[in-house]
Amino acid sequence: MSRREKYEMAGIEYSGLPGITKGCRDAVLRLLQYGDCITKVRILSSAHEHGLLLTVNVGDLIAVKSGFGSGYRGEGSRGLSYVLKVLEAYGADIEEYQVTPEFMERLDYSALTKSDLDALDATRPVRPSRWHEYIFEEDWDRISDGTLWREFPPVMPFAIIETRLTDLALSFWEHADECLITAYRRLEDIVRDRTGLTEHGAKLFSQAFVGPTAKLSWKDIDAGEQTGRGNLFTAAFMAYRNRRAHRELRNDRDGQLREFLLLNQLYVLEKESSKRIDDGPR
């Protein structure tokens, strides 16, 4: 190997900050949250410091710097425990590799070389496997009690947001309650404009979508489905809108996002509906 080849940069992506567990932990969660497929995880260990080398999508490499630790009950160990349990539950292939302090230093300086990666590829994983020992008992328990994924932040799925809600989606996390109230009112205005009805809330949507005299309907569905879809509108307003309109609710980011996505589906259904034939064209 020539000197140039020995020191040629690996040209891979780096995430996180050395010694900062939260940044390294969040780097892994972001990849999973936004749809990257992590197929292989190599734990890079030097004494009690750990980084990660992730193989994602079609073979791209992302290195996560040494923000993780082991051998103590501190933040670094807790971060490594949680990330490994999430990656295992996700189905990634996980192995641990012992690396030199110099390798770890180059990782933290975003300066791994091609020869570093070649050497890693030629290295046998740690045997007997010990990475399961890095996972704390409470993180094992999260699988059974259903809380493992709760640390992922609630994220607005912009790709599926109905266009008439885009402006509210963009400012949602700054003014969630206001955005929800506006979305309810806007939907009522849309349906009143389309149907000529003058009612409000659940009564408006019942007249618009439910029963033989409903103003709006969907093609190629039977009467039961028509009623079911119409009742989604009335039930949502009775269950959520009225309560929100008349009292100040506790700030619950998860619940607010779920409610907004329920409203989003109502907007989609409204857009897909048509005026009944005897009401003239849409």
NUVO-820140 format. One record per residue (C-alpha): residue number from 1; residue in one letter; z, y, x. Coordinates in steps of 0.5 Angstrom, whole numbers, plus 500, padded with zeros to 3 digits. Each point is the difference from the previous one (the first is absolute). Last residue first. Layout:
BEGIN
+-----+------+-----+-------+------+
: seq : type :  up : north : east :
+-----+------+-----+-------+------+
: NUM :    A :   Z :     Y :    X :
...
+-----+------+-----+-------+------+
//
This chain:
BEGIN
+-----+------+-----+-------+------+
: seq : type :  up : north : east :
+-----+------+-----+-------+------+
: 282 :    R : 485 :   540 :  362 :
: 281 :    P : 495 :   499 :  494 :
: 280 :    G : 501 :   500 :  493 :
: 279 :    D : 507 :   498 :  497 :
: 278 :    D : 497 :   495 :  496 :
: 277 :    I : 498 :   496 :  506 :
: 276 :    R : 507 :   500 :  503 :
: 275 :    K : 501 :   505 :  506 :
: 274 :    S : 500 :   497 :  506 :
: 273 :    S : 505 :   497 :  505 :
: 272 :    E : 500 :   499 :  508 :
: 271 :    K : 502 :   507 :  501 :
: 270 :    E : 506 :   499 :  496 :
: 269 :    L : 502 :   493 :  503 :
: 268 :    V : 499 :   503 :  507 :
: 267 :    Y : 505 :   506 :  498 :
: 266 :    L : 505 :   495 :  497 :
: 265 :    Q : 500 :   496 :  507 :
: 264 :    N : 501 :   506 :  504 :
: 263 :    L : 506 :   501 :  495 :
: 262 :    L : 503 :   494 :  502 :
: 261 :    L : 499 :   502 :  507 :
: 260 :    F : 504 :   506 :  499 :
: 259 :    E : 506 :   496 :  497 :
: 258 :    R : 499 :   495 :  506 :
: 257 :    L : 501 :   506 :  505 :
: 256 :    Q : 505 :   503 :  497 :
: 255 :    G : 504 :   494 :  500 :
: 254 :    D : 499 :   499 :  507 :
: 253 :    R : 502 :   507 :  502 :
: 252 :    D : 506 :   500 :  495 :
: 251 :    N : 503 :   507 :  499 :
: 250 :    R : 505 :   500 :  494 :
: 249 :    L : 497 :   503 :  494 :
: 248 :    E : 501 :   506 :  497 :
: 247 :    R : 500 :   500 :  492 :
: 246 :    H : 495 :   501 :  495 :
: 245 :    A : 493 :   499 :  502 :
: 244 :    R : 502 :   494 :  505 :
: 243 :    R : 502 :   496 :  494 :
: 242 :    N : 495 :   502 :  495 :
: 241 :    R : 495 :   498 :  506 :
: 240 :    Y : 503 :   493 :  502 :
: 239 :    A : 501 :   495 :  494 :
: 238 :    M : 496 :   504 :  494 :
: 237 :    F : 495 :   502 :  504 :
: 236 :    A : 498 :   494 :  504 :
: 235 :    A : 501 :   496 :  493 :
: 234 :    T : 495 :   504 :  497 :
: 233 :    F : 495 :   500 :  505 :
: 232 :    L : 501 :   492 :  501 :
: 231 :    N : 500 :   499 :  493 :
: 230 :    G : 492 :   502 :  500 :
: 229 :    R : 499 :   495 :  505 :
: 228 :    G : 503 :   495 :  496 :
: 227 :    T : 497 :   502 :  494 :
: 226 :    Q : 493 :   500 :  503 :
: 225 :    E : 502 :   493 :  503 :
: 224 :    G : 501 :   497 :  493 :
: 223 :    A : 494 :   503 :  497 :
: 222 :    D : 496 :   497 :  504 :
: 221 :    I : 497 :   503 :  507 :
: 220 :    D : 492 :   501 :  501 :
: 219 :    K : 500 :   507 :  500 :
: 218 :    W : 507 :   504 :  500 :
: 217 :    S : 502 :   505 :  495 :
: 216 :    L : 501 :   507 :  498 :
: 215 :    K : 502 :   504 :  493 :
: 214 :    A : 504 :   494 :  497 :
: 213 :    T : 499 :   499 :  493 :
: 212 :    P : 500 :   493 :  500 :
: 211 :    G : 507 :   500 :  504 :
: 210 :    V : 502 :   502 :  507 :
: 209 :    F : 497 :   505 :  505 :
: 208 :    A : 499 :   507 :  498 :
: 207 :    Q : 505 :   500 :  494 :
: 206 :    S : 505 :   496 :  504 :
: 205 :    F : 499 :   505 :  506 :
: 204 :    L : 502 :   506 :  496 :
: 203 :    K : 506 :   497 :  497 :
: 202 :    A : 503 :   498 :  507 :
: 201 :    G : 499 :   507 :  502 :
: 200 :    H : 497 :   506 :  496 :
: 199 :    E : 496 :   500 :  494 :
: 198 :    T : 494 :   505 :  499 :
: 197 :    L : 494 :   495 :  500 :
: 196 :    G : 493 :   503 :  502 :
: 195 :    T : 499 :   493 :  503 :
: 194 :    R : 497 :   502 :  507 :
: 193 :    D : 504 :   507 :  501 :
: 192 :    R : 507 :   496 :  497 :
: 191 :    V : 499 :   495 :  505 :
: 190 :    I : 499 :   504 :  506 :
: 189 :    D : 506 :   505 :  498 :
: 188 :    E : 504 :   494 :  499 :
: 187 :    L : 498 :   497 :  507 :
: 186 :    R : 502 :   507 :  503 :
: 185 :    R : 506 :   500 :  497 :
: 184 :    Y : 502 :   494 :  503 :
: 183 :    A : 498 :   501 :  507 :
: 182 :    T : 503 :   507 :  500 :
: 181 :    I : 507 :   497 :  499 :
: 180 :    L : 498 :   495 :  505 :
: 179 :    C : 498 :   505 :  505 :
: 178 :    E : 507 :   504 :  499 :
: 177 :    D : 504 :   494 :  501 :
: 176 :    A : 497 :   498 :  506 :
: 175 :    H : 500 :   507 :  503 :
: 174 :    E : 499 :   500 :  508 :
: 173 :    W : 498 :   492 :  500 :
: 172 :    F : 495 :   501 :  495 :
: 171 :    S : 496 :   506 :  503 :
: 170 :    L : 494 :   496 :  501 :
: 169 :    A : 501 :   495 :  494 :
: 168 :    L : 500 :   506 :  496 :
: 167 :    D : 493 :   503 :  502 :
: 166 :    T : 497 :   493 :  500 :
: 165 :    L : 502 :   499 :  493 :
: 164 :    R : 494 :   501 :  496 :
: 163 :    T : 496 :   496 :  506 :
: 162 :    E : 504 :   493 :  498 :
: 161 :    I : 504 :   498 :  506 :
: 160 :    I : 498 :   493 :  502 :
: 159 :    A : 498 :   502 :  508 :
: 158 :    F : 506 :   505 :  500 :
: 157 :    P : 505 :   495 :  500 :
: 156 :    M : 506 :   504 :  501 :
: 155 :    V : 505 :   497 :  504 :
: 154 :    P : 507 :   498 :  499 :
: 153 :    P : 503 :   499 :  507 :
: 152 :    F : 501 :   492 :  502 :
: 151 :    E : 508 :   499 :  501 :
: 150 :    R : 500 :   496 :  493 :
: 149 :    W : 495 :   495 :  503 :
: 148 :    L : 506 :   495 :  502 :
: 147 :    T : 504 :   501 :  494 :
: 146 :    G : 498 :   494 :  496 :
: 145 :    D : 507 :   496 :  500 :
: 144 :    S : 497 :   494 :  503 :
: 143 :    I : 496 :   504 :  505 :
: 142 :    R : 505 :   505 :  502 :
: 141 :    D : 505 :   494 :  502 :
: 140 :    W : 496 :   499 :  506 :
: 139 :    D : 501 :   508 :  502 :
: 138 :    E : 507 :   499 :  499 :
: 137 :    E : 501 :   494 :  505 :
: 136 :    F : 497 :   505 :  505 :
: 135 :    I : 493 :   498 :  503 :
: 134 :    Y : 500 :   500 :  508 :
: 133 :    E : 502 :   492 :  500 :
: 132 :    H : 493 :   499 :  497 :
: 131 :    W : 497 :   503 :  506 :
: 130 :    R : 503 :   494 :  504 :
: 129 :    S : 494 :   495 :  501 :
: 128 :    P : 502 :   495 :  505 :
: 127 :    R : 496 :   502 :  503 :
: 126 :    V : 497 :   507 :  502 :
: 125 :    P : 493 :   501 :  499 :
: 124 :    R : 495 :   497 :  506 :
: 123 :    T : 497 :   506 :  504 :
: 122 :    A : 492 :   500 :  501 :
: 121 :    D : 499 :   505 :  494 :
: 120 :    L : 506 :   504 :  503 :
: 119 :    A : 496 :   500 :  506 :
: 118 :    D : 494 :   502 :  497 :
: 117 :    L : 503 :   506 :  496 :
: 116 :    D : 503 :   502 :  506 :
: 115 :    S : 494 :   500 :  504 :
: 114 :    K : 497 :   504 :  495 :
: 113 :    T : 505 :   505 :  501 :
: 112 :    L : 506 :   503 :  496 :
: 111 :    A : 500 :   507 :  501 :
: 110 :    S : 503 :   503 :  493 :
: 109 :    Y : 506 :   502 :  504 :
: 108 :    D : 505 :   496 :  497 :
: 107 :    L : 495 :   494 :  501 :
: 106 :    R : 500 :   502 :  507 :
: 105 :    E : 508 :   499 :  501 :
: 104 :    M : 500 :   494 :  496 :
: 103 :    F : 495 :   497 :  505 :
: 102 :    E : 504 :   503 :  506 :
: 101 :    P : 506 :   497 :  497 :
: 100 :    T : 497 :   493 :  500 :
:  99 :    V : 498 :   496 :  494 :
:  98 :    Q : 503 :   494 :  496 :
:  97 :    Y : 495 :   498 :  494 :
:  96 :    E : 503 :   499 :  493 :
:  95 :    E : 495 :   496 :  495 :
:  94 :    I : 499 :   502 :  492 :
:  93 :    D : 494 :   498 :  496 :
:  92 :    A : 500 :   505 :  494 :
:  91 :    G : 502 :   497 :  493 :
:  90 :    Y : 502 :   507 :  497 :
:  89 :    A : 507 :   496 :  499 :
:  88 :    E : 500 :   500 :  508 :
:  87 :    L : 498 :   507 :  501 :
:  86 :    V : 505 :   502 :  495 :
:  85 :    K : 506 :   496 :  504 :
:  84 :    L : 497 :   502 :  506 :
:  83 :    V : 501 :   508 :  498 :
:  82 :    Y : 507 :   499 :  497 :
:  81 :    S : 503 :   497 :  506 :
:  80 :    L : 496 :   504 :  505 :
:  79 :    G : 503 :   506 :  497 :
:  78 :    R : 507 :   498 :  499 :
:  77 :    S : 500 :   498 :  508 :
:  76 :    G : 497 :   507 :  501 :
:  75 :    E : 505 :   503 :  496 :
:  74 :    G : 506 :   497 :  503 :
:  73 :    R : 504 :   493 :  499 :
:  72 :    Y : 499 :   497 :  507 :
:  71 :    G : 495 :   495 :  504 :
:  70 :    S : 494 :   503 :  497 :
:  69 :    G : 496 :   506 :  501 :
:  68 :    F : 494 :   504 :  497 :
:  67 :    G : 496 :   507 :  501 :
:  66 :    S : 496 :   497 :  506 :
:  65 :    K : 493 :   502 :  498 :
:  64 :    V : 496 :   497 :  495 :
:  63 :    A : 493 :   498 :  502 :
:  62 :    I : 494 :   499 :  496 :
:  61 :    L : 495 :   496 :  501 :
:  60 :    D : 493 :   499 :  496 :
:  59 :    G : 498 :   493 :  499 :
:  58 :    V : 497 :   500 :  493 :
:  57 :    N : 506 :   503 :  496 :
:  56 :    V : 506 :   500 :  504 :
:  55 :    T : 502 :   497 :  507 :
:  54 :    L : 507 :   503 :  501 :
:  53 :    L : 504 :   501 :  507 :
:  52 :    L : 507 :   502 :  499 :
:  51 :    G : 505 :   503 :  504 :
:  50 :    H : 507 :   497 :  502 :
:  49 :    E : 506 :   502 :  504 :
:  48 :    H : 506 :   495 :  501 :
:  47 :    A : 497 :   497 :  507 :
:  46 :    S : 493 :   502 :  500 :
:  45 :    S : 497 :   497 :  493 :
:  44 :    L : 493 :   501 :  497 :
:  43 :    I : 499 :   497 :  494 :
:  42 :    R : 493 :   498 :  498 :
:  41 :    V : 498 :   500 :  493 :
:  40 :    K : 494 :   497 :  497 :
:  39 :    T : 496 :   501 :  494 :
:  38 :    I : 502 :   507 :  497 :
:  37 :    C : 495 :   502 :  495 :
:  36 :    D : 500 :   507 :  499 :
:  35 :    G : 501 :   502 :  493 :
:  34 :    Y : 503 :   507 :  500 :
:  33 :    Q : 508 :   498 :  499 :
:  32 :    L : 499 :   494 :  505 :
:  31 :    L : 498 :   505 :  505 :
:  30 :    R : 505 :   505 :  498 :
:  29 :    L : 505 :   495 :  501 :
:  28 :    V : 499 :   499 :  507 :
:  27 :    A : 500 :   507 :  502 :
:  26 :    D : 506 :   501 :  496 :
:  25 :    R : 504 :   495 :  504 :
:  24 :    C : 497 :   503 :  506 :
:  23 :    G : 502 :   507 :  498 :
:  22 :    K : 507 :   498 :  497 :
:  21 :    T : 502 :   497 :  507 :
:  20 :    I : 499 :   505 :  505 :
:  19 :    G : 501 :   498 :  507 :
:  18 :    P : 493 :   500 :  501 :
:  17 :    L : 496 :   504 :  495 :
:  16 :    G : 495 :   497 :  495 :
:  15 :    S : 493 :   498 :  500 :
:  14 :    Y : 495 :   498 :  505 :
:  13 :    E : 492 :   498 :  499 :
:  12 :    I : 497 :   496 :  505 :
:  11 :    G : 495 :   503 :  506 :
:  10 :    A : 503 :   495 :  505 :
:   9 :    M : 499 :   505 :  506 :
:   8 :    E : 497 :   497 :  506 :
:   7 :    Y : 505 :   499 :  506 :
:   6 :    K : 498 :   493 :  502 :
:   5 :    E : 493 :   501 :  498 :
:   4 :    R : 499 :   506 :  505 :
:   3 :    R : 504 :   496 :  505 :
:   2 :    S : 495 :   495 :  500 :
:   1 :    M : 502 :   493 :  497 :
+-----+------+-----+-------+------+
//
